[in-house]
Amino acid sequence: MPEFRNESNLKFTDISSESRRQYRFRGGETIVIDNPLQLNVSNSGGHRLFDAQGVSHYIPPGWIHLCWTVKEGSPNFVK
């Protein structure tokens, strides 16, 4: 697992129970994040995510659908 280092004032939530997260936009485009670990949702609706590969992602507001799959035995909702 990569080390998550947050040197911002942003609060992140542990979403490591998810195995996959998919965002869908109005034009039909999709973004898939495998093994997301940490999530921050900004006041504007943007999502900042950190995944198990050590990649940081920013999903801008405006997406119309979000779905996720959890790891076996994990809760479907954590927040």
C-alpha positions as CSV (number, residue, x, y, z in Angstrom):
1,M,0.0,0.0,0.0
2,P,1.4,3.4,-0.9
3,E,1.8,6.0,1.9
4,F,-0.9,8.6,1.8
5,R,0.6,12.0,2.8
6,N,-1.9,14.9,3.1
7,E,-0.1,18.2,3.6
8,S,-3.2,20.2,2.8
9,N,-5.9,21.4,5.1
10,L,-8.4,19.1,3.3
11,K,-10.1,16.3,5.2
12,F,-10.1,12.9,3.5
13,T,-12.4,9.9,4.2
14,D,-11.2,6.3,4.1
15,I,-13.0,4.6,1.3
16,S,-10.7,1.6,1.1
17,S,-13.6,-0.7,1.4
18,E,-14.4,0.1,-2.3
19,S,-12.8,-2.0,-5.0
20,R,-13.9,0.2,-7.9
21,R,-15.5,3.6,-8.4
22,Q,-16.9,4.9,-11.7
23,Y,-18.0,8.4,-12.6
24,R,-20.2,9.1,-15.6
25,F,-20.6,12.5,-17.3
26,R,-23.4,14.0,-19.4
27,G,-21.6,13.3,-22.7
28,G,-21.4,9.6,-21.8
29,E,-17.7,9.7,-20.8
30,T,-16.7,7.6,-17.8
31,I,-13.8,7.6,-15.5
32,V,-13.0,4.5,-13.5
33,I,-10.8,4.4,-10.4
34,D,-9.7,1.0,-9.2
35,N,-9.0,0.5,-5.5
36,P,-9.7,4.0,-4.2
37,L,-8.4,4.6,-0.7
38,Q,-9.0,8.2,0.3
39,L,-11.7,10.8,-0.8
40,N,-12.2,14.5,-0.3
41,V,-15.3,16.2,-1.6
42,S,-14.9,20.0,-2.0
43,N,-17.6,22.6,-1.4
44,S,-17.9,23.0,-5.2
45,G,-18.5,19.2,-5.6
46,G,-15.1,18.2,-6.9
47,H,-13.7,14.9,-5.8
48,R,-10.1,14.3,-4.9
49,L,-9.1,10.6,-4.6
50,F,-6.0,8.7,-3.8
51,D,-5.8,5.1,-5.1
52,A,-3.9,1.9,-4.1
53,Q,-1.5,2.5,-7.0
54,G,-0.4,5.8,-5.4
55,V,-2.2,7.9,-8.0
56,S,-4.0,11.1,-7.0
57,H,-7.1,12.0,-9.0
58,Y,-9.3,15.0,-9.3
59,I,-12.9,14.5,-10.7
60,P,-14.5,17.9,-11.5
61,P,-18.1,18.7,-10.5
62,G,-20.6,18.1,-13.2
63,W,-20.7,14.3,-13.3
64,I,-24.2,12.8,-13.4
65,H,-23.7,9.4,-12.0
66,L,-21.3,7.7,-9.5
67,C,-21.3,4.0,-8.8
68,W,-18.9,1.8,-6.9
69,T,-18.2,-1.8,-6.0
70,V,-17.1,-2.8,-2.5
71,K,-14.7,-5.5,-1.5
72,E,-16.3,-8.8,-0.2
73,G,-17.6,-8.4,3.3
74,S,-17.2,-4.6,3.3
75,P,-20.0,-2.1,3.9
76,N,-21.7,-0.6,0.9
77,F,-21.7,2.9,2.4
78,V,-19.1,4.4,4.7
79,K,-20.2,8.0,4.8
